[in-house]
Amino acid sequence: MFIDRIARCIDEGGIWMCFLDLAKAFDKVPHKRLIEKLQKHRIGGRLKCVIESCLANRRQRVYIK
């Protein structure tokens, strides 16, 4: 299982990386609401800074069906 491989790698002192493409996720969630939810769930520090950085100067797409 993927999680087991990561845990084994960390236990053995290895390095692992994970690349995520969050562009579509950020386009579908209102940015202000996302930041409010991060704060509500006490998510801060570097993770919050990275997410805010991804949202900076990014336009919200409007999907019309």
C-alpha positions as CSV (number, residue, x, y, z in Angstrom):
1,M,0.0,0.0,0.0
2,F,1.2,3.5,-0.8
3,I,1.1,4.7,2.9
4,D,3.1,1.7,4.0
5,R,5.8,2.5,1.4
6,I,6.0,6.1,2.6
7,A,6.2,5.0,6.3
8,R,8.9,2.5,5.5
9,C,10.9,5.1,3.6
10,I,10.7,7.6,6.5
11,D,11.6,4.9,9.0
12,E,14.7,4.0,7.0
13,G,15.7,7.7,6.8
14,G,14.8,8.1,3.2
15,I,13.4,11.1,1.4
16,W,10.1,11.1,-0.4
17,M,8.2,13.7,-2.3
18,C,4.6,14.2,-3.3
19,F,3.5,16.5,-6.1
20,L,-0.1,17.7,-6.1
21,D,-1.9,19.7,-8.7
22,L,-4.5,21.6,-6.7
23,A,-5.4,24.1,-9.5
24,K,-8.8,22.7,-10.1
25,A,-9.6,22.4,-6.4
26,F,-8.7,26.1,-5.9
27,D,-10.9,27.0,-8.9
28,K,-14.0,25.4,-7.5
29,V,-13.8,26.6,-3.9
30,P,-14.4,30.3,-3.1
31,H,-11.0,31.5,-1.9
32,K,-12.3,33.5,1.0
33,R,-14.3,30.6,2.3
34,L,-11.3,28.3,2.0
35,I,-9.1,30.6,4.1
36,E,-11.9,30.9,6.7
37,K,-12.2,27.1,6.9
38,L,-8.4,26.8,7.4
39,Q,-8.6,29.2,10.3
40,K,-11.6,27.5,11.8
41,H,-9.8,24.1,11.7
42,R,-6.7,25.7,13.2
43,I,-4.6,25.1,10.1
44,G,-1.8,27.7,10.0
45,G,1.9,28.1,9.7
46,R,3.6,27.1,6.5
47,L,0.7,25.1,5.1
48,K,-1.6,28.1,5.3
49,C,1.1,30.3,3.8
50,V,1.5,27.9,0.8
51,I,-2.2,27.8,0.2
52,E,-2.6,31.6,0.4
53,S,0.3,31.9,-2.0
54,C,-1.4,29.6,-4.5
55,L,-4.5,31.7,-4.2
56,A,-2.7,35.1,-4.6
57,N,-3.4,36.7,-8.0
58,R,-5.5,33.7,-9.0
59,R,-8.9,34.4,-10.5
60,Q,-11.9,32.4,-9.6
61,R,-13.4,30.7,-12.6
62,V,-17.1,30.8,-13.0
63,Y,-18.7,27.6,-14.3
64,I,-22.1,28.1,-16.0
65,K,-24.2,25.1,-17.0
